[in-house]
């Protein structure tokens, strides 16, 4: 093999159709653009989604909802969930090991839903005001 014998594989380089080169070329006169109209003009085109003045699809359809990206990494757990755990000291690692929270969770907060019947110690987890009262009423502690 020599550098002067290198060439592209047959069929890999297709020659472009030459427009406006007479009737015999197959793309003469109007160059495949038909007669008149916006699409036939030089530089005449419209923005994406434009429907000729008709209300575009993206504006016709009703908009609803929003889901914060933070909700993917944040979780709320209930007092009733903590009641099911056997550990007396509960922190982020405990919740992860017990399968109470997902592996990609970054923030956890204890919500005062359900009841707590035993004394537990919560370490390094956010706690709502109602949950704080319930935990302290059950002789539990909350450490920052």
KERO-620749 format. One record per residue: x, y, z of N, C-alpha, C, O, CB in turn; residue number from 1. Coordinates in Angstrom, 1 decimal, always signed. Last residue first. Glycine has a CB too. Example, Ala and Ser with C-alpha at 12.3 -4.5 7.8 and 13.67 -1.06 7.14 Angstrom:
BEGIN
LOPA n_east n_north   n_up ca_east ca_north  ca_up c_east c_north   c_up o_east o_north   o_up cb_east cb_north  cb_up num
LOPA  +12.8    -2.2   +7.1   +13.7     -1.1   +7.1  +12.9    +0.0   +7.9  +13.4    +1.1   +8.0   +14.1     -0.6   +5.7   2
LOPA  +13.2    -5.7   +7.8   +12.3     -4.5   +7.8  +13.2    -3.3   +7.8  +14.2    -3.3   +8.5   +11.3     -4.5   +9.0   1
//
This chain:
BEGIN
LOPA n_east n_north   n_up ca_east ca_north  ca_up c_east c_north   c_up o_east o_north   o_up cb_east cb_north  cb_up num
LOPA  -28.0   +17.5  +67.0   -27.7    +18.1  +65.7  -26.6   +17.5  +64.9  -26.3   +17.9  +63.8   -27.4    +19.6  +65.9 144
LOPA  -30.2   +15.1  +68.4   -28.9    +15.7  +68.4  -28.6   +16.3  +67.0  -28.9   +15.7  +66.0   -27.8    +14.7  +68.8 143
LOPA  -32.9   +14.5  +70.4   -32.5    +14.9  +69.0  -31.2   +15.7  +69.1  -31.1   +16.7  +69.7   -33.7    +15.8  +68.4 142
LOPA  -34.3   +11.8  +72.2   -33.4    +12.9  +72.1  -33.2   +13.2  +70.6  -33.2   +12.3  +69.8   -32.1    +12.7  +72.8 141
LOPA  -37.3   +10.6  +74.0   -36.2    +10.5  +73.1  -35.4   +11.8  +73.0  -35.8   +12.8  +73.6   -36.8    +10.2  +71.7 140
LOPA  -39.6   +10.4  +75.5   -38.3    +10.4  +76.2  -37.2   +10.2  +75.3  -36.1    +9.7  +75.7   -38.3     +9.3  +77.3 139
LOPA  -41.8   +11.0  +74.1   -41.6     +9.6  +74.3  -40.2    +9.4  +74.9  -39.6    +8.3  +74.9   -41.6     +8.8  +72.9 138
LOPA  -41.6   +13.7  +73.8   -42.7    +13.2  +74.7  -42.5   +11.7  +75.0  -42.9   +11.2  +76.1   -44.1    +13.4  +74.1 137
LOPA  -39.7   +13.9  +71.9   -39.4    +14.3  +73.2  -40.4   +13.8  +74.3  -40.0   +13.6  +75.4   -39.2    +15.8  +73.3 136
LOPA  -41.2   +13.0  +69.7   -40.0    +12.2  +70.1  -39.6   +12.6  +71.6  -39.3   +11.7  +72.3   -38.8    +12.5  +69.2 135
LOPA  -43.3   +14.9  +69.6   -43.6    +13.5  +69.8  -42.4   +12.7  +70.3  -42.6   +11.9  +71.1   -44.2    +12.9  +68.5 134
LOPA  -41.8   +17.3  +69.1   -42.6    +17.2  +70.3  -42.9   +15.7  +70.6  -42.8   +15.3  +71.8   -43.9    +17.9  +70.1 133
LOPA  -40.6   +16.6  +66.6   -39.8    +16.9  +67.7  -40.5   +16.7  +69.1  -40.0   +16.1  +70.0   -39.2    +18.4  +67.6 132
LOPA  -42.9   +16.5  +65.0   -42.1    +15.2  +65.2  -41.2   +15.4  +66.4  -41.0   +14.5  +67.2   -41.3    +14.8  +64.0 131
LOPA  -43.6   +19.2  +64.9   -44.5    +18.2  +65.5  -43.8   +16.9  +65.8  -44.1   +16.2  +66.8   -45.6    +17.9  +64.5 130
LOPA  -41.3   +20.3  +63.6   -41.7    +20.7  +65.0  -42.6   +19.7  +65.7  -42.5   +19.4  +66.8   -42.4    +22.1  +64.9 129
LOPA  -39.2   +17.9  +62.0   -40.2    +18.9  +62.0  -40.6   +19.2  +63.4  -40.3   +18.4  +64.3   -41.5    +18.4  +61.1 128
LOPA  -35.7   +17.5  +61.6   -36.9    +17.0  +62.3  -37.9   +18.2  +62.3  -37.6   +19.3  +62.6   -36.6    +16.5  +63.7 127
LOPA  -32.8   +16.3  +59.9   -33.8    +17.3  +60.2  -35.1   +16.8  +60.7  -35.5   +15.7  +60.3   -34.1    +18.1  +58.9 126
LOPA  -30.2   +14.5  +61.5   -31.3    +14.5  +60.5  -32.3   +15.6  +60.9  -32.5   +15.8  +62.1   -32.0    +13.1  +60.6 125
LOPA  -28.2   +14.0  +63.4   -27.8    +14.6  +62.1  -28.9   +14.5  +61.0  -28.7   +14.6  +59.8   -26.7    +13.9  +61.6 124
LOPA  -29.8   +11.5  +65.2   -28.5    +12.3  +65.1  -28.3   +12.7  +63.6  -28.3   +11.9  +62.7   -27.4    +11.4  +65.5 123
LOPA  -32.1   +10.7  +67.7   -31.9    +11.0  +66.2  -30.7   +11.9  +66.1  -30.6   +12.9  +66.8   -33.2    +11.8  +65.7 122
LOPA  -32.8    +8.1  +69.7   -32.0     +9.3  +69.6  -31.8    +9.5  +68.1  -31.4    +8.6  +67.3   -30.6     +9.0  +70.3 121
LOPA  -36.0    +7.1  +71.3   -34.9     +7.0  +70.3  -34.1    +8.2  +70.3  -34.5    +9.3  +70.7   -35.5     +6.7  +68.9 120
LOPA  -38.2    +5.4  +73.2   -37.2     +6.4  +73.2  -36.2    +6.1  +72.2  -35.6    +5.1  +72.2   -36.6     +6.6  +74.6 119
LOPA  -41.4    +4.5  +71.7   -40.2     +4.2  +72.5  -39.2    +5.3  +72.3  -39.3    +6.2  +71.5   -39.5     +2.9  +72.0 118
LOPA  -43.5    +5.1  +70.0   -43.8     +4.5  +71.3  -42.6    +4.3  +72.2  -42.8    +3.9  +73.4   -44.6     +3.3  +71.2 117
LOPA  -44.8    +7.4  +67.9   -43.6     +6.8  +68.3  -43.8    +6.4  +69.8  -44.3    +7.1  +70.6   -42.3     +7.8  +68.2 116
LOPA  -47.2    +7.5  +65.2   -46.8     +7.6  +66.6  -45.5    +7.0  +66.8  -45.1    +6.0  +66.2   -47.9     +7.0  +67.4 115
LOPA  -47.9    +9.6  +62.3   -47.9     +8.4  +63.0  -47.5    +8.6  +64.5  -47.4    +9.7  +64.9   -46.9     +7.4  +62.3 114
LOPA  -45.9   +12.3  +61.4   -47.1    +11.5  +61.0  -46.9   +10.1  +61.7  -45.9    +9.5  +61.5   -47.2    +11.4  +59.5 113
LOPA  -43.9   +14.5  +61.5   -44.7    +14.0  +62.6  -46.0   +13.3  +62.2  -47.1   +13.7  +62.7   -45.0    +15.1  +63.6 112
LOPA  -41.0   +13.6  +59.7   -42.3    +14.3  +59.7  -43.1   +13.6  +60.8  -43.1   +12.4  +61.0   -43.0    +14.2  +58.3 111
LOPA  -37.6   +14.1  +59.2   -38.6    +13.3  +59.9  -39.9   +14.2  +60.1  -39.8   +15.3  +60.6   -38.1    +12.8  +61.4 110
LOPA  -35.8   +14.3  +56.2   -36.5    +15.0  +57.3  -37.5   +14.1  +57.9  -38.3   +13.4  +57.2   -37.1    +16.3  +56.8 109
LOPA  -32.8   +14.2  +54.4   -33.9    +13.5  +55.0  -34.5   +14.4  +56.1  -33.8   +15.1  +56.8   -33.4    +12.1  +55.6 108
LOPA  -30.9   +14.5  +51.4   -31.5    +15.2  +52.6  -32.6   +14.3  +53.1  -33.4   +13.8  +52.3   -31.9    +16.6  +52.2 107
LOPA  -30.0   +12.6  +49.5   -29.0    +13.5  +50.2  -29.6   +14.2  +51.4  -28.8   +14.4  +52.4   -28.6    +14.6  +49.2 106
LOPA  -30.4    +9.5  +48.0   -30.9    +10.5  +48.8  -29.8   +11.3  +49.5  -28.8   +10.7  +49.9   -31.9     +9.9  +49.9 105
LOPA  -29.7    +7.3  +46.5   -29.3     +8.6  +46.0  -29.8    +9.7  +46.9  -29.7   +10.9  +46.4   -29.7     +8.7  +44.6 104
LOPA  -30.8    +5.0  +47.8   -29.4     +5.2  +47.8  -28.9    +6.6  +47.4  -27.8    +7.0  +47.8   -28.7     +4.1  +46.9 103
LOPA  -33.8    +5.9  +49.8   -33.1     +5.4  +48.6  -31.6    +5.7  +48.7  -31.2    +6.5  +49.5   -33.7     +6.1  +47.4 102
LOPA  -34.6    +4.7  +53.2   -34.4     +5.8  +52.2  -33.7    +5.2  +51.0  -33.0    +4.1  +51.1   -33.6     +7.0  +52.7 101
LOPA  -34.8    +2.3  +54.4   -35.9     +3.3  +54.6  -35.8    +4.4  +53.6  -36.9    +4.9  +53.1   -35.9     +3.9  +56.0 100
LOPA  -32.9    +0.4  +54.6   -33.7     +0.5  +53.4  -34.9    +1.4  +53.5  -35.8    +1.3  +52.7   -34.2     -0.9  +53.0  99
LOPA  -31.1    +0.2  +56.6   -32.4     -0.5  +56.8  -33.3    -0.4  +55.6  -34.3    -1.1  +55.6   -33.1     +0.2  +58.0  98
LOPA  -29.0    +1.8  +55.6   -28.8     +0.3  +55.8  -30.1    -0.4  +56.0  -30.2    -1.6  +55.5   -27.9     +0.1  +57.0  97
LOPA  -30.2    +4.3  +55.7   -29.8     +3.7  +54.4  -29.6    +2.2  +54.5  -30.0    +1.5  +53.6   -28.4     +4.4  +54.0  96
LOPA  -30.6    +4.6  +58.4   -31.8     +4.7  +57.5  -31.4    +4.0  +56.1  -32.2    +3.3  +55.6   -32.3     +6.1  +57.3  95
LOPA  -27.9    +4.6  +59.2   -28.9     +3.6  +59.7  -30.1    +3.5  +58.8  -30.5    +2.4  +58.4   -29.4     +3.9  +61.1  94
LOPA  -26.9    +6.9  +58.0   -26.3     +5.6  +57.7  -27.3    +4.4  +58.1  -27.4    +3.5  +57.4   -25.0     +5.3  +58.3  93
LOPA  -28.3    +9.0  +59.4   -28.4     +8.8  +57.9  -28.0    +7.4  +57.5  -28.7    +6.7  +56.7   -27.6     +9.8  +57.2  92
LOPA  -29.4    +7.5  +62.5   -28.8     +8.5  +61.7  -28.9    +8.2  +60.2  -29.6    +7.2  +59.9   -27.3     +8.7  +62.1  91
LOPA  -30.6    +6.6  +65.6   -30.9     +6.7  +64.2  -30.2    +7.8  +63.5  -30.4    +9.0  +63.9   -32.5     +6.8  +64.0  90
LOPA  -30.4    +4.4  +68.2   -29.8     +5.6  +67.6  -29.9    +5.6  +66.1  -29.5    +4.7  +65.4   -28.2     +5.7  +68.0  89
LOPA  -31.8    +2.1  +68.3   -32.2     +3.2  +69.2  -31.6    +4.5  +68.8  -32.1    +5.5  +69.0   -31.8     +2.8  +70.7  88
LOPA  -33.1    -0.2  +65.8   -32.0     +0.7  +66.4  -32.5    +1.8  +67.3  -33.6    +2.3  +67.0   -31.1     +1.3  +65.2  87
LOPA  -35.3    -1.2  +64.6   -34.9     -1.8  +65.9  -33.8    -0.9  +66.6  -33.7    -1.0  +67.8   -34.3     -3.2  +65.7  86
LOPA  -38.1    +0.5  +63.1   -36.7     +0.2  +63.2  -36.3    -0.3  +64.6  -36.9    +0.1  +65.6   -35.8     +1.4  +62.8  85
LOPA  -40.7    +1.3  +63.5   -40.5     -0.1  +63.0  -39.0    -0.5  +63.1  -38.7    -1.7  +63.1   -40.9     -0.2  +61.5  84
LOPA  -40.5    +3.9  +64.2   -41.0     +3.0  +65.2  -40.7    +1.5  +64.8  -40.5    +0.7  +65.7   -42.5     +3.2  +65.4  83
LOPA  -39.9    +5.2  +61.8   -38.9     +5.1  +62.8  -39.2    +4.0  +63.9  -38.4    +3.4  +64.5   -38.6     +6.4  +63.5  82
LOPA  -42.4    +5.1  +60.6   -41.3     +4.3  +60.0  -40.1    +4.1  +61.0  -39.5    +3.1  +61.0   -40.7     +5.1  +58.7  81
LOPA  -43.9    +6.7  +62.3   -44.2     +5.3  +62.2  -43.1    +4.5  +61.6  -43.0    +3.3  +61.9   -45.6     +5.2  +61.5  80
LOPA  -42.8    +9.2  +61.6   -42.5     +8.6  +63.0  -42.8    +7.1  +63.0  -42.1    +6.3  +63.6   -43.3     +9.3  +64.1  79
LOPA  -41.6    +9.1  +58.2   -42.6     +9.3  +59.2  -42.1    +8.7  +60.6  -41.3    +7.9  +60.6   -43.9     +8.7  +58.8  78
LOPA  -39.5   +11.0  +56.0   -39.9     +9.8  +56.7  -40.8   +10.1  +57.9  -40.7   +11.1  +58.5   -38.6     +9.0  +57.1  77
LOPA  -38.8   +12.4  +52.9   -39.4    +12.6  +54.2  -39.8   +11.2  +54.8  -40.3   +10.4  +54.1   -40.7    +13.5  +54.1  76
LOPA  -36.0   +13.2  +50.9   -37.0    +12.3  +51.3  -37.6   +12.7  +52.7  -36.9   +13.3  +53.5   -36.5    +10.9  +51.4  75
LOPA  -34.4   +14.3  +47.9   -34.9    +14.6  +49.3  -36.0   +13.6  +49.6  -36.8   +13.2  +48.8   -35.5    +16.1  +49.3  74
LOPA  -33.7   +14.0  +45.3   -32.6    +13.7  +46.3  -33.1   +14.0  +47.8  -32.3   +13.9  +48.7   -31.4    +14.5  +46.0  73
LOPA  -35.8   +14.8  +43.8   -35.2    +13.5  +43.5  -34.2   +13.1  +44.6  -33.9   +11.9  +44.7   -34.4    +13.6  +42.1  72
LOPA  -36.5   +17.3  +44.6   -37.3    +16.2  +45.1  -36.7   +14.8  +44.8  -37.1   +13.8  +45.4   -38.7    +16.3  +44.5  71
LOPA  -34.9   +19.0  +43.1   -34.5    +18.7  +44.5  -35.3   +17.5  +45.1  -34.8   +16.8  +45.9   -34.7    +19.9  +45.4  70
LOPA  -36.2   +19.5  +40.8   -35.1    +18.5  +40.8  -34.6   +18.1  +42.2  -34.0   +17.0  +42.4   -33.9    +19.1  +40.0  69
LOPA  -39.7   +19.7  +41.0   -38.4    +20.2  +41.4  -37.3   +19.1  +41.3  -37.6   +18.0  +41.7   -38.4    +20.9  +42.8  68
LOPA  -42.0   +19.7  +38.6   -41.4    +18.8  +39.6  -40.0   +19.3  +39.8  -39.1   +19.3  +38.9   -41.4    +17.4  +39.2  67
LOPA  -45.1   +21.0  +37.8   -43.7    +21.3  +37.9  -43.1   +20.3  +38.9  -43.7   +20.2  +40.0   -43.4    +22.8  +38.3  66
LOPA  -48.2   +21.6  +36.0   -47.2    +20.9  +36.8  -45.8   +21.4  +36.8  -45.4   +22.0  +35.8   -47.3    +19.5  +36.5  65
LOPA  -49.1   +22.2  +32.6   -49.5    +21.9  +34.0  -48.3   +21.3  +34.7  -47.5   +20.6  +34.1   -50.7    +20.9  +34.1  64
LOPA  -50.6   +23.8  +29.8   -49.4    +23.5  +30.6  -49.8   +23.2  +32.0  -50.7   +23.8  +32.6   -48.4    +24.7  +30.6  63
LOPA  -52.5   +22.7  +27.0   -52.4    +23.3  +28.3  -51.1   +22.9  +29.1  -50.7   +21.7  +28.9   -53.6    +22.9  +29.1  62
LOPA  -51.5   +23.5  +23.6   -51.7    +22.4  +24.7  -51.6   +23.1  +26.0  -50.6   +23.8  +26.3   -50.6    +21.3  +24.5  61
LOPA  -50.9   +25.6  +22.0   -52.3    +25.2  +22.1  -52.5   +24.3  +23.3  -53.5   +24.3  +24.0   -52.6    +24.4  +20.9  60
LOPA  -48.1   +26.0  +22.0   -48.9    +27.0  +22.7  -50.4   +26.6  +22.9  -51.1   +27.1  +23.7   -48.8    +28.3  +22.0  59
LOPA  -47.2   +23.8  +20.6   -46.6    +24.0  +21.9  -47.4   +25.1  +22.7  -47.2   +25.2  +23.9   -45.2    +24.4  +21.8  58
LOPA  -48.6   +24.2  +18.1   -49.0    +23.1  +19.0  -48.4   +23.3  +20.4  -49.2   +23.1  +21.4   -48.4    +21.8  +18.5  57
LOPA  -49.5   +27.6  +17.3   -48.7    +26.4  +17.3  -49.0   +25.4  +18.4  -49.6   +25.8  +19.4   -47.2    +26.9  +17.4  56
LOPA  -52.3   +28.8  +15.7   -51.7    +28.7  +17.0  -50.9   +27.5  +17.1  -51.4   +26.4  +16.9   -52.8    +28.7  +18.1  55
LOPA  -51.4   +29.8  +12.3   -52.3    +29.1  +13.2  -51.5   +28.9  +14.6  -50.3   +29.0  +14.6   -52.6    +27.6  +12.6  54
LOPA  -49.3   +30.9  +11.0   -50.2    +31.8  +11.7  -51.2   +31.1  +12.6  -51.7   +31.7  +13.5   -50.9    +32.7  +10.7  53
LOPA  -47.8   +28.7  +10.1   -48.5    +29.6   +9.1  -49.5   +30.6   +9.8  -50.5   +31.0   +9.1   -49.2    +28.8   +8.1  52
LOPA  -46.7   +27.6  +12.3   -47.7    +26.8  +11.6  -48.5   +27.8  +10.7  -49.7   +27.6  +10.6   -48.6    +26.1  +12.5  51
LOPA  -43.5   +27.1  +13.7   -44.4    +28.0  +13.1  -45.4   +27.3  +12.2  -45.0   +26.4  +11.4   -43.6    +29.1  +12.3  50
LOPA  -41.6   +25.4  +14.7   -42.9    +25.3  +15.3  -43.9   +26.3  +14.7  -45.0   +26.3  +15.1   -42.7    +25.6  +16.8  49
LOPA  -38.9   +27.5  +14.0   -39.3    +26.2  +14.4  -40.6   +26.2  +15.1  -40.8   +27.1  +15.9   -38.2    +25.5  +15.3  48
LOPA  -39.5   +30.2  +11.7   -39.0    +29.6  +12.9  -39.6   +28.3  +13.2  -40.6   +27.9  +12.6   -39.2    +30.6  +14.1  47
LOPA  -39.2   +30.1   +8.1   -39.8    +30.5   +9.3  -39.2   +29.8  +10.5  -38.5   +28.8  +10.3   -41.3    +30.4   +9.3  46
LOPA  -37.8   +31.5   +5.1   -38.2    +30.4   +5.9  -38.7   +30.9   +7.2  -38.6   +32.1   +7.5   -37.1    +29.4   +6.1  45
LOPA  -36.2   +32.7   +2.5   -37.6    +32.7   +3.0  -37.9   +31.5   +3.8  -38.3   +30.5   +3.2   -38.6    +32.9   +1.9  44
LOPA  -33.8   +32.7   +1.3   -33.8    +33.2   +2.6  -35.2   +33.2   +3.2  -35.4   +33.7   +4.4   -33.3    +34.6   +2.7  43
LOPA  -35.4   +32.8   -1.7   -34.1    +32.8   -1.1  -34.2   +33.4   +0.3  -34.7   +34.5   +0.4   -33.1    +33.6   -2.0  42
LOPA  -38.5   +30.9   -2.0   -37.7    +32.2   -2.0  -36.4   +32.0   -1.3  -36.2   +31.1   -0.5   -38.5    +33.3   -1.3  41
LOPA  -40.0   +28.7   -1.7   -39.3    +28.8   -2.9  -38.4   +30.0   -2.9  -37.5   +30.1   -3.8   -40.3    +28.9   -4.1  40
LOPA  -41.3   +29.0   +0.7   -40.3    +28.0   +0.7  -39.5   +28.0   -0.6  -38.4   +27.4   -0.7   -40.9    +26.6   +0.8  39
LOPA  -43.3   +30.9   +0.0   -42.2    +31.2   +1.0  -41.1   +30.2   +0.9  -39.9   +30.6   +0.9   -42.7    +31.2   +2.4  38
LOPA  -44.2   +30.9   -3.5   -44.4    +30.6   -2.1  -43.1   +30.8   -1.3  -42.0   +31.0   -1.8   -44.8    +29.2   -1.9  37
LOPA  -43.3   +29.4   -6.7   -43.7    +30.5   -5.8  -43.8   +30.0   -4.3  -43.4   +28.9   -4.0   -45.0    +31.1   -6.2  36
LOPA  -43.2   +26.0   -7.5   -43.5    +27.4   -8.0  -43.9   +28.3   -6.9  -44.9   +28.0   -6.1   -44.5    +27.4   -9.1  35
LOPA  -40.5   +23.9   -6.5   -41.8    +24.1   -6.9  -42.0   +25.6   -7.4  -41.0   +26.3   -7.6   -42.8    +23.8   -5.8  34
LOPA  -37.9   +23.3   -6.0   -38.6    +24.0   -4.9  -40.0   +24.3   -5.3  -40.8   +25.0   -4.6   -37.9    +25.3   -4.7  33
LOPA  -36.2   +22.1   -7.8   -36.9    +21.2   -6.9  -37.7   +21.9   -5.8  -38.2   +21.3   -4.8   -35.9    +20.3   -6.2  32
LOPA  -35.4   +24.2   -9.5   -34.4    +23.5   -8.6  -35.1   +22.7   -7.5  -34.5   +22.5   -6.4   -33.5    +24.6   -7.9  31
LOPA  -36.8   +25.4  -11.4   -37.2    +25.8  -10.1  -36.3   +25.0   -9.0  -36.5   +25.3   -7.8   -38.7    +25.4   -9.9  30
LOPA  -34.5   +24.8  -13.7   -35.5    +25.8  -13.5  -35.8   +26.1  -12.1  -35.2   +27.0  -11.5   -36.7    +25.4  -14.3  29
LOPA  -33.6   +21.3  -12.9   -33.4    +22.6  -13.5  -34.5   +23.6  -13.2  -35.5   +23.2  -12.4   -33.3    +22.5  -15.0  28
LOPA  -33.0   +18.7  -12.1   -33.3    +19.7  -11.1  -33.0   +21.1  -11.7  -32.4   +22.0  -11.1   -32.4    +19.5   -9.8  27
LOPA  -32.5   +17.3  -14.3   -33.5    +16.7  -13.4  -33.9   +17.7  -12.3  -34.9   +17.6  -11.6   -33.1    +15.4  -12.8  26
LOPA  -30.8   +18.0  -16.3   -30.2    +17.6  -15.0  -31.2   +17.0  -14.1  -30.8   +16.4  -13.1   -29.6    +18.9  -14.4  25
LOPA  -32.2   +18.8  -18.5   -31.6    +17.5  -18.5  -31.1   +17.0  -17.2  -30.9   +15.9  -16.9   -30.5    +17.4  -19.6  24
LOPA  -32.8   +21.5  -18.1   -33.9    +20.5  -18.0  -33.3   +19.1  -17.8  -33.8   +18.3  -17.1   -34.7    +20.6  -19.3  23
LOPA  -30.3   +23.3  -16.0   -31.0    +22.9  -17.2  -31.9   +21.7  -17.0  -31.9   +21.0  -16.0   -30.0    +22.5  -18.3  22
LOPA  -29.3   +23.6  -13.5   -28.4    +23.4  -14.6  -29.1   +22.9  -15.8  -28.5   +22.0  -16.5   -27.2    +22.5  -14.2  21
LOPA  -30.3   +23.8  -10.8   -30.5    +24.9  -11.8  -29.5   +24.8  -12.9  -29.0   +25.8  -13.4   -30.2    +26.2  -11.1  20
LOPA  -28.0   +21.9   -8.8   -29.3    +22.5   -9.0  -29.2   +23.6  -10.1  -28.2   +24.3  -10.2   -29.9    +23.1   -7.7  19
LOPA  -26.5   +18.9   -8.7   -26.3    +20.3   -9.1  -27.6   +20.9   -9.5  -28.3   +20.4  -10.4   -25.2    +20.4  -10.2  18
LOPA  -26.2   +16.7   -5.9   -27.0    +17.1   -7.1  -26.8   +18.6   -7.4  -27.0   +19.4   -6.5   -28.6    +16.8   -6.9  17
LOPA  -23.0   +15.5   -5.0   -24.2    +16.3   -4.7  -24.9   +16.6   -6.0  -24.3   +16.8   -7.0   -23.9    +17.5   -3.9  16
LOPA  -21.8   +12.2   -5.1   -21.7    +13.5   -5.6  -23.1   +14.3   -5.4  -24.1   +13.7   -5.6   -21.4    +13.5   -7.1  15
LOPA  -20.7   +10.4   -2.3   -21.8    +10.6   -3.3  -21.7   +12.0   -3.8  -21.6   +12.9   -2.9   -23.2    +10.2   -2.7  14
LOPA  -18.5    +8.3   -1.2   -18.5     +9.7   -1.5  -19.5    +9.9   -2.7  -19.2    +9.7   -3.8   -17.1    +10.2   -2.0  13
LOPA  -18.9    +5.6   -1.1   -18.9     +6.3   +0.2  -19.0    +7.8   -0.1  -19.4    +8.6   +0.8   -17.7     +6.0   +1.0  12
LOPA  -18.7    +4.2   -3.5   -20.1     +4.5   -3.0  -20.1    +5.4   -1.7  -21.1    +5.8   -1.3   -20.8     +3.3   -2.7  11
LOPA  -15.7    +2.6   -2.7   -16.7     +2.9   -3.7  -18.0    +3.1   -3.1  -18.5    +2.3   -2.3   -16.7     +1.8   -4.8  10
LOPA  -13.7    +4.4   -0.2   -14.4     +3.1   -0.7  -15.4    +3.5   -1.7  -16.0    +4.6   -1.6   -15.0     +2.4   +0.5   9
LOPA  -11.1    +6.7   -1.3   -12.3     +6.3   -0.5  -13.0    +5.1   -1.1  -12.8    +4.8   -2.3   -13.3     +7.5   -0.4   8
LOPA   -7.7    +5.8   -1.7    -8.9     +6.4   -2.1  -10.1    +5.9   -1.3  -10.0    +4.8   -0.8    -9.1     +6.2   -3.6   7
LOPA   -4.1    +5.5   -2.1    -5.3     +5.6   -1.2   -6.5    +6.3   -1.8   -6.3    +7.4   -2.4    -4.9     +6.3   +0.1   6
LOPA   -1.9    +5.6   -3.6    -3.0     +4.7   -4.1   -4.2    +4.8   -3.2   -5.2    +4.1   -3.5    -2.4     +3.3   -4.2   5
LOPA   +0.0    +7.2   -2.4    -0.6     +7.7   -3.6   -1.7    +6.8   -4.2   -2.3    +7.2   -5.2    +0.5     +7.9   -4.7   4
LOPA   +0.8    +5.7   -0.2    -0.1     +6.9   +0.0   -0.7    +7.4   -1.3   -1.8    +7.9   -1.2    +0.8     +8.0   +0.6   3
LOPA   +0.5    +2.2   -0.9    +1.2     +3.4   -0.9   +0.3    +4.6   -0.7   -0.9    +4.5   -1.0    +2.0     +3.6   -2.3   2
LOPA   +0.9    -1.2   +0.0    +0.0     +0.0   +0.0   +0.9    +1.2   +0.0   +1.9    +1.3   +0.7    -1.0     +0.0   +1.2   1
//
